[in-house]
Amino acid sequence: MKSYWQPRRCVRRFSLLLLIGTALVSATLVVAQFKPAEPRPIEPTPDAPNFTIKVNLVRLLVSVRDSAGRLITTLNRQDFRVTDSGEPQEIAVFERNTSLPLSVAILIDTSGSTEKDLHSEVESVQRFLPALLNSGNPEDAFELFSFNWRTSLELDFSRSERRAERALHGLHGEGGTSLYDAIYLGSDTLLQRSGRHVMVIVTDGGDTTSYKHYNDALAAAQRADVVLYPIVVVPITADAGRNTGGEHALATLAESTGGRIFYPASYEKLDVAFADILKELRTQYLIGFYPQAPHDPVHRFHPVKVSTQNPGLKMAARSGYYEP
């Protein structure tokens, strides 16, 4: 029996080795057949000029209002004019009532001065979130920050109202106000997000404990293409006791980023401000252009102006951008 089966085993082994060898040769031929050719080096021409071409698209979110403050949503591409550092630019991208996804950073002042009315802030934000999530792009998302003497990320980008409710009800007021730090850190989280970047800040105004300064906060917001909407709740109507300098700084931040500042008369009026912000976000124009300035220094700030042929219309758009 042993001498009978031994030759057959050899034949089977030989056949198996032959089959494997054939397969390896075939695979080698296939790989060789589809192997990309080595690129042929291109010899530089001695007198050929060197060109630097910038292809970074600059996007502008623009809100337009008439003299009565009503939003205008019917303009066309040819109605707009854009200049970069004073030079006219060709509009390459145009969307009316853009539906690009929103990434909204909501910053809530939890300093000691807001402790008494913090519950009103929390309840108003809770009512704002479903309105934000249920009437726009299904990719819209929000994040929550609290800030007093420090800035805390309470909830990373999410669409969960339940998680937001848990985070919001855990807030309490104490300490000073690091407003500029909060704007700086919030802008950093928005920087790599796709779509539109928006920051809503609920505060009673002013900054008392930030490490960062006003210019740091503005530059961070500009680099991240953030539109700021400060909501300054001022329960004190008289100038005495109000941080008018802080309020002016917030108004300038909003204007420089294409946003708008709100002054509800009390914490109970927060809902109106949130509704106006949401309406503006749903009626923004998206305008994009490719800068025509190839020899500018890197990282320079470019002032940008958006206008129309109708002098009675007011544009809200960011005041410029930084080169990457």
Phi, psi and omega in degrees: 000320182296315180291338181285319184274340184297314179297321181297322177298320179296318179297317180297319178296317180298317180296318180295318178295321179297318180295316179296319179298317179298317180297319180295320178296317181296317180297321179297321179293321180294315178300318180296326182293323185257007177293126182295144179290147177293130180297138179280125181297141181262120179285128179293142175277128186305320185263008183287131179286152177262129180247140173250119183245124178262130182240018180284118179282128175263123181255138178235128172264123190235131171248138184236131178231152176272185185294339179269001179088005180279140178291135178253122187237013187247011182285157179247173181306315185290350179280344185258149172233136180231133174236145177240114184054036178087350182265129179299143182237150177273128180283115183264333181230134178214127175224131174266132183054057185301143180249018175307142183300146181259134166246112187247119173265121180253117183253123184245123179288117177242030177290169184301329183289344181258358189302319184298324184249016183298327180298327178291320175301312183298314182294322180292319177298320178298325178284333180288323187299311179296327177295322178293315188280335188262000184233014183224214179288136180297350177265001176301141180212161180226160170226157183239130172241146164244149177215133167226248175283348175223166180249131182235130173278107183277328181207122177287173187309129188203168170236016185267111177290328181294316178295322178296319180298316179298317180294317183293320182283355175267000183279150173209154186268138176189156169076196183272199186230111177256068185295312183294324175299318182296317179296318180298311182289321178296321178297322180297323179288335181275342190305316185265005180280145177278162178083210183267145182244123184228143176231124177250125184242120177256115186206167173260011172095150173092161178223131183235339189226014183289146168279325178279161180249175181305312182297327177295316181295317180296314180298319179297318179294320179295317181294327181269004179056050183262136171261121184262136175233087175284136172247106184259108179271119186239088178291344179261115183280329180284153180295330179296125180093350179264149177266080184293328177296316178296321178295319178295321179297318178295321178297320179291320176300316180297313181296322183288341181253003179088012179261202183208144179263147181237144179233072176297143185292339180203171178296333179291342181265011181298325184302323181295318179296315179298321180295320179294321177298313181298319179296318180294321179295330180276356183235020181283146169270144172250121179237130180230146177212157176259114185303136179254065180213070189291345186253012181285150177298147180292146177070012178285147176277130180253116174288134182237142177230133176246133181213172174228171179287344180267108183291347180278353180264142180251127181265140170238110180208159181296151188278353179169188182210159175260138173295143180291000000 
